[in-house]
Structure formats: structure tokens, C-alpha cells
């Protein structure tokens, strides 16, 4: 019998753009604009608006820049919109 990984094991953890940027102390939207080539105003909208459409090249530029900075790790995927609030116990 062949062993296959479960679907859950293949899923990547979503990390919002704002959360990823916050992982690098002092990384501003303007800094990320310079690193990625994506306009700062676009970065701002991607951080705060729900249900935004994103061109593939924009996603790739931001994902690559954040991975180079160490803000995104293996097993994580970049997502857009406001950060989800953590449930408190």
C-alpha cells in the first residue's frame, strides 16, 4: 500500500501581508515598495481591504520580497486583507 500525505499536511498556513510585514521590525510600506516594485498605495489597499483582486505578478513580487526578508517561511502562503483577530480564551 502506497503512503500518501494527508490533504491537511499539504495545506499552507495563511499569513496576511500586514502580519508578514510586521515580522520585520521597522519595515514600512515604502520599504516594501522599494524591495518589491509594488506601489505603496497598492500595498496599503492590499493590507486593509477585504476581497481585493491581485494580479499574479503583484503577488509574486510581494511574496518574493517578503521571503527574501525572512517575513514568510516555508509552509506559509501570503494572503491579502485585514489581519484576522485572534480569539481570546
C-alpha positions in Angstrom: 0.0 0.0 0.0 1.4 3.4 -1.0 1.5 6.0 1.7 0.3 9.5 0.7 0.4 12.6 2.8 -2.9 13.8 4.1 -4.5 16.9 2.5 -4.2 18.8 5.7 -0.4 18.2 5.7 -0.1 19.8 2.3 -2.1 23.0 3.3 0.0 26.1 3.9 -0.7 28.5 6.8 -2.1 31.8 5.6 -0.2 35.0 6.6 -1.6 38.4 5.8 0.6 41.0 4.1 0.3 43.2 7.2 1.3 40.3 9.5 4.3 39.4 7.3 5.4 43.0 7.2 5.1 43.3 10.9 7.5 40.4 11.4 10.4 42.6 10.1 10.8 45.4 12.7 10.6 48.8 11.1 9.6 47.5 7.6 7.4 50.3 6.2 5.1 50.1 3.2 7.6 52.4 1.4 10.4 50.0 2.2 8.4 47.1 0.8 7.6 49.2 -2.3 11.3 49.7 -2.9 12.0 45.9 -2.4 9.1 44.6 -4.4 8.4 47.2 -7.0 4.7 47.3 -5.9 3.4 50.8 -5.3 3.0 51.7 -1.6 -0.7 52.8 -2.1 -1.4 49.3 -3.6 0.3 47.7 -0.6 -1.8 49.7 1.7 -5.0 48.7 0.0 -4.0 45.0 0.0 -3.4 45.2 3.7 -6.7 46.8 4.7 -9.4 45.9 2.1 -11.4 42.7 2.1 -11.8 40.8 -1.2 -9.2 42.5 -3.3 -8.2 41.1 -6.6 -4.5 40.8 -7.1 -2.6 40.3 -10.4 -0.3 37.3 -10.4 2.8 39.4 -10.9 1.9 41.6 -8.0 1.5 38.5 -5.8 4.8 37.1 -7.0 6.7 40.4 -6.4 5.4 40.7 -2.8 5.8 37.1 -2.0 9.4 37.0 -3.2 10.4 40.2 -1.4 8.9 39.0 1.9 10.6 35.6 1.6 13.9 37.3 0.9 13.5 39.4 4.0 12.5 36.3 6.1 9.0 37.5 6.7 7.4 34.5 5.1 8.6 30.9 5.8 8.2 27.6 4.1 4.7 26.3 4.8 3.2 29.7 4.7 1.3 31.5 2.0 0.7 35.2 1.5 -2.9 36.4 1.7 -4.4 39.8 1.5 -6.9 41.8 3.5 -7.1 42.8 7.2 -5.4 40.5 9.8 -7.8 38.1 11.4 -8.3 38.9 15.0 -7.1 36.2 17.4 -9.9 34.6 19.6 -9.2 35.1 23.2 -9.9 32.4 25.8 
